[in-house]
């Protein structure tokens, strides 16, 4: 199915600013060169510009890339601007981001690492 991002195994967010004029090749280049990741892996890569009202998502479907674009009519995304790095986020954090919330929710119930023994 075209653009079925629910099949992505990982979701990466490109912190900081991205030039939103970039298309598939430019964004795939950022993933490869800047973040040292494989754009052909089963992952969703998210990018946001300075205005924080536009989001681009890059996803490899096995036979080609899908580029999704979302522009908010009012409001902005709570995009992390800490550094020019990539961050792995959960599906819940992705939902928060699309709902206009920060991916860092201090009062949210966090999942427990199974390796921790009480």
PEHUFEN-V785612 format. One record per backbone hydrogen bond with DSSP energy under -0.5 kcal/mol. CO is the residue of the C=O (numbers start at 0). NH is the residue of the N-H. If there is no record, write none. Layout:
BEGIN
co:CO nh:NH
co:CO nh:NH
END
This chain:
BEGIN
co:0 nh:3
co:2 nh:4
co:3 nh:6
co:4 nh:7
co:9 nh:43
co:10 nh:88
co:11 nh:45
co:12 nh:14
co:12 nh:86
co:17 nh:19
co:18 nh:21
co:22 nh:26
co:23 nh:27
co:24 nh:28
co:25 nh:29
co:26 nh:30
co:27 nh:31
co:28 nh:32
co:28 nh:33
co:29 nh:33
co:29 nh:34
co:30 nh:36
co:31 nh:35
co:36 nh:38
co:37 nh:40
co:40 nh:42
co:41 nh:8
co:41 nh:9
co:42 nh:59
co:43 nh:11
co:44 nh:57
co:45 nh:13
co:46 nh:55
co:47 nh:17
co:48 nh:51
co:51 nh:76
co:52 nh:71
co:53 nh:48
co:54 nh:69
co:55 nh:46
co:56 nh:67
co:57 nh:44
co:58 nh:60
co:58 nh:65
co:63 nh:60
co:65 nh:58
co:65 nh:67
co:67 nh:56
co:69 nh:54
co:76 nh:78
co:77 nh:102
co:79 nh:15
co:82 nh:84
co:84 nh:14
co:86 nh:12
co:88 nh:10
co:89 nh:93
co:90 nh:94
co:91 nh:95
co:92 nh:96
co:93 nh:97
co:94 nh:98
co:95 nh:100
co:96 nh:99
co:102 nh:104
co:103 nh:105
co:104 nh:107
co:112 nh:115
END
